[in-house]
Amino acid sequence: MYYSRYLDARITAPESGNKIKLIVGPRQSGKATLLKHCLPSGCITINLQDRRERIKYERKPKAFLQELEAISVKTTVVIDEIQKVPALFDDIQYFFDKNREQFNFYLTGSSTRQLKTHSANLLPGRTHLYRLSPVLQVEQREAVILPLSLGEGRRFPVRPLDEVLLYGNLPGLYSEEKESWVDTYIGFRIPSFGRSRRKIVSAPRFLICDLGMRNSLSELPLNSSLIQLDAGHLFEQFVLIELFYRCQYLGKTYKLSTWRTSTGAEVDAVIETPEEVIPVEIKWTDSPQMKDVRHLERFLDLHPDLSRRGYLVCRVDKQRKLSERILAIPWDQF
């Protein structure tokens, strides 16, 4: 069974042209499954997770060149986990520069950081880079903040909040037993808001891209006791991860940052869009009060030319208007 992803139509869209497509994301995020679903049958697929394949191209550097030279028709080539044999980037560049019409290359990898660590040639000017997230809430249901447009297809089933906070939301988890969940990680930084009118604390936040990974790496108990002890932090990171990837999907004109002044005012997330700046506060509460949004009001007061509304994401059962400028949104609607 295949569940639709936001990137489905985008990795094969005409506007991607003849460029090489590089899809990065953590293990179990569904990179290979995505390509198998979206690309036509008859592709040449090289799976470098397979030890035999990997050894062949490591020990026989000319093998890849010779295999492609033997092909005379237009062909799609998929290389899964290319960071395991980064020298193949040079061969891909050779074929792309020689005749970019003959081969349509799709490459997957764990992260651009890992590729750069191996001194890989990342084909500057020749690639479209796509970052595949864990399953987003916005890929499961409608959303208020930064909605994404998905085509027709089967949506991932919505899982209980407690389960998402404990185990994360990697697509591979939907078809596996809980005992086998989570074995790799990848992270990202959220910078400080750069357009503030007050002196702010500039240290960025670092987050693991999936809560299940974060909890396992921290050797935390994956049961209800963790939520009882640390629900607020888990919930905050859950919302931040979701907003980070929504901004990534929507493009370079969407940015996510945090805002914390030297006097103690703090907003968990600040979303910059082409039209406006949207501050978002994140609280575990199911009974929001005005004290929960006082820093949102402060941000709006300080940036009237940039921002006209704010949101509180929490556990209310229905949307609530807390003030003229601030709306409280349930966790399964934001």
Backbone hydrogen bonds, N-H to C=O, Kabsch-Sander energy under -0.5 kcal/mol:
donor,donor_aa,acceptor,acceptor_aa,energy
4,S,154,R,-3.1
8,D,5,R,-1.4
11,I,7,L,-2.0
13,A,10,R,-0.7
16,S,13,A,-1.8
17,G,14,P,-2.1
19,K,16,S,-1.4
20,I,126,R,-2.7
21,K,105,F,-2.4
22,L,20,I,-0.6
22,L,128,H,-2.8
23,I,21,K,-0.6
23,I,107,L,-3.3
24,V,22,L,-0.6
24,V,130,Y,-2.8
25,G,109,G,-1.7
29,S,26,P,-1.8
34,L,30,G,-2.5
35,L,31,K,-2.0
36,K,32,A,-2.5
37,H,33,T,-1.9
38,C,34,L,-2.2
39,L,35,L,-2.5
43,C,40,P,-0.6
44,I,76,T,-2.6
45,T,43,C,-0.6
46,I,78,V,-3.1
47,N,45,T,-0.6
48,L,46,I,-0.9
48,L,80,D,-1.8
50,D,47,N,-1.4
51,R,49,Q,-0.6
54,R,50,D,-2.5
55,I,51,R,-2.6
56,K,52,R,-1.9
57,Y,53,E,-1.9
58,E,54,R,-1.6
59,R,55,I,-2.8
60,K,56,K,-2.0
63,A,60,K,-2.1
66,Q,62,K,-2.6
67,E,63,A,-2.4
68,L,64,F,-2.1
69,E,65,L,-2.4
70,A,66,Q,-1.1
71,I,68,L,-1.6
75,T,102,Q,-2.7
77,V,104,N,-2.4
78,V,44,I,-3.4
79,I,106,Y,-2.4
80,D,46,I,-2.8
80,D,78,V,-0.5
82,I,79,I,-0.5
82,I,108,T,-2.9
84,K,81,E,-1.9
85,V,82,I,-1.6
88,L,85,V,-2.0
89,F,86,P,-1.8
90,D,87,A,-1.1
91,D,87,A,-0.9
92,I,88,L,-2.4
93,Q,89,F,-2.4
94,Y,90,D,-1.8
95,F,91,D,-2.1
96,F,92,I,-2.6
97,D,93,Q,-2.7
98,K,94,Y,-1.8
99,N,95,F,-2.4
102,Q,99,N,-1.2
103,F,99,N,-0.8
104,N,75,T,-2.5
105,F,103,F,-0.7
106,Y,77,V,-2.8
107,L,21,K,-3.3
108,T,79,I,-2.2
109,G,23,I,-1.8
115,L,111,S,-1.7
116,K,112,T,-2.6
117,T,113,R,-2.0
118,H,114,Q,-1.2
119,S,116,K,-2.0
120,A,115,L,-2.1
122,L,120,A,-0.9
126,R,123,L,-2.1
127,T,123,L,-0.6
128,H,20,I,-2.9
129,L,127,T,-0.5
130,Y,22,L,-2.9
132,L,24,V,-3.2
132,L,130,Y,-0.6
133,S,131,R,-0.6
135,V,169,N,-2.6
139,E,136,L,-1.5
140,Q,137,Q,-1.9
141,R,137,Q,-1.7
144,V,333,Q,-1.7
145,I,334,F,-1.4
146,L,144,V,-0.5
150,L,148,L,-0.7
156,F,139,E,-0.8
164,V,160,P,-1.9
165,L,161,L,-2.6
166,L,162,D,-1.6
167,Y,163,E,-2.9
168,G,164,V,-2.0
172,G,28,Q,-1.8
173,L,170,L,-1.7
174,Y,171,P,-1.7
175,S,172,G,-1.2
176,E,173,L,-1.0
180,S,177,E,-1.9
181,W,178,K,-1.6
188,F,207,L,-2.3
190,I,205,R,-3.2
193,F,258,T,-3.2
196,S,193,F,-0.5
201,V,260,R,-3.5
202,S,200,I,-0.5
205,R,190,I,-2.7
207,L,188,F,-2.9
209,C,186,I,-2.9
214,R,210,D,-2.3
215,N,211,L,-2.8
216,S,212,G,-2.1
217,L,213,M,-3.0
218,S,214,R,-1.5
219,E,216,S,-1.5
220,L,215,N,-2.8
223,N,221,P,-1.7
226,L,223,N,-1.6
227,I,223,N,-0.8
228,Q,224,S,-2.1
229,L,225,S,-1.8
230,D,226,L,-2.6
231,A,227,I,-1.3
234,L,230,D,-2.2
235,F,231,A,-2.8
236,E,232,G,-2.3
237,Q,233,H,-2.4
238,F,234,L,-2.4
239,V,235,F,-2.1
240,L,236,E,-2.4
241,I,237,Q,-2.7
242,E,238,F,-1.7
243,L,239,V,-2.5
244,F,240,L,-2.7
245,Y,241,I,-2.0
246,R,242,E,-1.9
247,C,243,L,-2.2
248,Q,244,F,-2.0
249,Y,245,Y,-2.5
250,L,246,R,-2.1
251,G,247,C,-1.2
254,Y,251,G,-1.9
255,K,272,E,-2.2
257,S,270,V,-2.1
258,T,191,P,-2.0
259,W,267,V,-2.0
261,T,265,A,-2.8
262,S,199,K,-1.9
264,G,261,T,-1.6
267,V,259,W,-3.1
269,A,280,V,-2.2
270,V,257,S,-3.0
271,I,278,I,-2.9
272,E,255,K,-2.9
272,E,270,V,-0.6
273,T,271,I,-0.6
273,T,276,E,-2.9
277,V,306,L,-1.9
278,I,271,I,-3.1
280,V,269,A,-3.3
281,E,311,Y,-2.8
283,K,313,V,-2.5
292,D,289,Q,-1.3
293,V,290,M,-1.3
294,R,291,K,-0.8
297,E,293,V,-2.3
298,R,294,R,-1.8
299,F,295,H,-2.4
300,L,296,L,-2.5
301,D,297,E,-2.3
302,L,298,R,-2.0
303,H,299,F,-1.4
306,L,303,H,-1.3
307,S,303,H,-2.8
310,G,325,R,-2.5
311,Y,279,P,-2.0
312,L,327,L,-2.3
313,V,281,E,-2.8
313,V,311,Y,-0.5
314,C,312,L,-0.6
314,C,329,I,-2.2
315,R,285,T,-2.9
320,R,328,A,-2.0
322,L,320,R,-0.8
322,L,326,I,-1.8
323,S,326,I,-1.5
327,L,310,G,-1.8
328,A,320,R,-3.6
329,I,312,L,-3.1
331,W,314,C,-1.1
333,Q,330,P,-2.0
334,F,330,P,-1.3
